[in-house]
Amino acid sequence: IPDCSGRWFIGGNFTHVGGLSRNNIAHINSDFSVSSWNPSANGIVRTLAILNNTIYVGGDFNYIGGSTRLRVAALDISTGNPTAWNPQANATVYTIEVSNSTVYVSGTFSNIGGQSREYLAALDPVTGAATNWNPNANSIVWTIKVSTNIIYVGGTFNNIGGQVRNHLAALDVNTGNATTWNPNADATVYALALSGNTVYAAGMFNTISALTRNHLAAIDASTGSV
């Protein structure tokens, strides 16, 4: 992801970048050299998100920046040192999205931020505590995209926000309840992107909104029609 100053943070499953030792996370300068920033995660980094001077990191690690952090951490954007933020997810974190005063997190966890949260949670960006927002998905949430008043999610679930929703759902940003938006994908959705009034979805599906769409689709963000 870009760091807003012409450079990039990268995460993944690697041990070297540009000939230098970097474990699963690194910072790349604008000339493509590797910076000295080096938190050195001991497991895969699957997602990165920036809010102000903090970079939020999620994945499979339990140690990063010289401190114990269970699968999710907040790092100082300049030093790479962990902040006190420490929600302690009990299983893998796949996606982090930040919006205003909330950090949205999805994965395979059932407990995060000191609360029981199935596969999806909203965390306070300062304390790391889980908020009351709790859509209670019944299976993995792989991806999150935040719009103004709506949280779009994709995954393997078929019930979320108190409603039957197959692999795709739109959740109210305040209540966590599922809206009427219901594209009804026939298999797992792994990735989402937003552009204007369009939600792009990718995954294992072959139909969305009862029409054939093999693994990739564009969906109206208001109606749910492809």
C-alpha positions in Angstrom: 0.0 0.0 0.0 1.2 3.6 -0.6 2.5 5.5 2.4 1.2 8.9 1.1 4.8 10.1 0.6 5.7 8.4 -2.6 6.8 5.1 -1.0 5.2 1.8 -0.2 4.6 -0.7 2.6 4.5 -4.3 1.5 3.4 -7.5 3.4 3.4 -11.1 2.5 5.4 -14.4 3.0 9.0 -13.5 2.4 12.4 -13.3 4.1 14.3 -11.0 1.8 13.6 -7.8 -0.2 16.1 -6.1 -2.4 18.8 -8.4 -1.0 18.1 -7.4 2.6 16.7 -9.5 5.3 13.0 -8.6 5.8 10.5 -10.9 7.4 7.1 -10.6 5.9 6.9 -6.8 6.0 9.0 -4.0 4.5 9.0 -0.4 3.4 10.1 0.5 -0.1 11.6 3.9 -1.0 10.6 5.8 -4.1 13.8 4.6 -5.9 12.8 1.0 -5.1 15.5 0.6 -2.5 14.5 -0.9 0.9 14.3 1.5 3.8 15.7 0.8 7.3 12.1 0.3 8.7 12.0 -3.3 9.8 9.3 -4.6 12.3 10.2 -8.3 11.3 6.9 -10.3 11.7 7.4 -14.0 12.5 4.4 -15.0 10.3 2.6 -14.1 7.1 1.3 -10.5 6.8 -1.9 -10.6 4.9 -3.3 -7.1 5.1 -2.1 -3.5 5.7 -4.0 -0.3 6.3 -2.9 3.2 7.3 -4.7 5.7 9.5 -2.9 8.9 10.4 0.6 8.0 11.7 -0.3 4.3 12.3 -0.1 1.3 10.0 -2.4 -1.5 11.0 -1.2 -5.0 10.2 -3.0 -8.4 10.2 -2.1 -11.9 9.4 -0.7 -15.1 11.0 2.1 -13.7 13.1 2.3 -13.6 16.9 5.4 -11.5 17.2 6.2 -8.2 15.4 8.3 -5.1 16.1 10.0 -6.9 19.0 6.7 -7.5 20.9 4.0 -10.2 21.2 1.0 -9.3 19.0 -1.5 -12.0 18.2 -2.3 -11.7 14.4 -3.1 -8.0 14.5 -0.9 -5.0 15.4 -0.6 -1.3 15.1 2.9 0.0 14.2 4.4 3.5 14.3 4.6 4.6 10.6 8.1 6.1 11.2 9.8 3.7 13.6 8.0 0.4 13.0 7.6 0.0 16.8 4.2 -1.5 18.0 1.9 0.9 19.7 0.0 -0.2 22.8 -3.0 -1.2 20.6 -3.4 -4.9 21.1 -6.7 -6.6 20.2 -5.3 -10.2 20.3 -7.1 -12.1 17.6 -7.4 -15.8 18.4 -7.0 -16.8 14.7 -5.9 -15.4 11.3 -6.8 -11.9 10.2 -7.4 -11.6 6.5 -8.5 -8.0 6.0 -8.2 -4.6 7.8 -10.1 -1.5 6.6 -10.0 1.8 8.4 -12.7 4.4 8.3 -13.0 7.6 10.4 -12.8 6.3 14.0 -13.1 2.6 13.4 -10.8 -0.3 12.4 -12.8 -3.1 10.7 -11.2 -6.5 10.8 -12.1 -9.9 9.3 -10.7 -13.4 9.3 -11.2 -16.8 10.9 -11.2 -15.5 14.5 -13.9 -15.9 17.1 -12.5 -13.6 19.7 -10.8 -10.2 19.2 -10.7 -6.9 21.1 -11.6 -8.7 24.4 -15.0 -9.9 23.0 -16.5 -12.8 21.2 -16.7 -11.8 17.5 -17.3 -14.3 14.8 -15.2 -13.6 11.7 -15.8 -9.9 11.7 -15.3 -7.0 14.1 -15.1 -3.3 14.6 -12.3 -2.1 16.8 -11.5 1.2 18.5 -8.4 2.6 16.8 -7.0 3.8 20.2 -7.8 1.1 22.7 -8.2 -1.9 20.4 -11.4 -2.9 22.2 -14.2 -4.4 20.1 -17.2 -2.0 19.7 -20.8 -3.1 20.0 -21.0 -3.5 16.2 -21.4 -7.3 15.7 -22.9 -8.8 12.5 -22.1 -12.3 13.8 -21.3 -14.1 10.6 -21.6 -17.8 10.5 -18.5 -18.5 8.5 -15.3 -16.8 7.2 -15.4 -13.1 6.1 -12.5 -12.8 3.5 -12.9 -9.2 2.4 -14.3 -5.8 3.6 -14.9 -2.6 1.8 -16.2 0.5 3.5 -18.6 3.0 1.9 -20.1 6.0 3.6 -22.9 4.3 5.6 -22.4 0.7 4.4 -19.8 -2.0 5.0 -19.7 -4.5 2.0 -18.3 -7.9 2.9 -17.6 -11.1 1.1 -16.7 -14.6 2.2 -18.0 -18.2 2.8 -20.9 -17.2 5.1 -24.6 -17.7 4.4 -25.9 -15.8 7.4 -24.7 -12.4 8.6 -26.2 -9.3 10.1 -29.3 -11.3 11.2 -30.2 -12.3 7.7 -29.6 -15.1 5.1 -26.9 -13.7 2.8 -24.9 -16.0 0.5 -21.3 -14.9 0.3 -22.0 -11.2 -0.2 -23.7 -8.7 2.1 -24.1 -5.0 2.9 -24.1 -4.1 6.5 -25.3 -1.0 8.2 -22.3 0.9 9.6 -24.1 1.8 12.8 -26.1 -1.4 13.7 -24.3 -4.2 11.8 -27.6 -5.4 10.5 -27.8 -6.6 6.9 -29.5 -4.2 4.4 -31.8 -5.4 1.7 -28.8 -5.5 -0.8 -28.6 -9.2 -1.7 -26.7 -10.3 -4.8 -26.8 -14.0 -3.7 -23.5 -15.4 -5.0 -23.4 -19.1 -5.3 -19.9 -19.6 -3.9 -17.2 -17.8 -1.9 -16.3 -14.2 -2.6 -12.6 -13.5 -1.9 -12.1 -9.9 -2.9 -14.2 -6.7 -3.3 -13.5 -3.2 -4.7 -15.6 -0.1 -4.8 -15.8 2.5 -7.6 -18.6 5.0 -7.7 -21.9 3.1 -7.5 -20.3 -0.2 -8.5 -19.1 -3.1 -6.3 -16.6 -5.4 -8.0 -16.5 -8.9 -6.7 -14.0 -11.8 -7.3 -14.2 -15.4 -6.1 -15.3 -18.9 -6.8 -18.8 -18.1 -7.9 -20.5 -18.8 -11.2 -23.8 -16.9 -10.6 -24.7 -13.6 -9.0 -28.2 -12.2 -8.9 -29.3 -15.3 -10.8 -27.1 -14.4 -13.8 -24.0 -16.2 -15.0 -20.8 -14.5 -13.9 -17.8 -16.7 -13.7 -15.5 -15.6 -10.9 -15.7 -11.9 -11.5 -18.6 -9.5 -11.5 -19.7 -5.8 -11.3 -22.7 -5.2 -9.1 -24.9 -2.2 -8.6 -24.1 -0.9 -5.1 -27.7 0.2 -4.5 -29.8 -2.6 -6.1 -27.5 -5.6 -5.9 -28.1 -6.3 -9.6 -25.1 -7.3 -11.8 
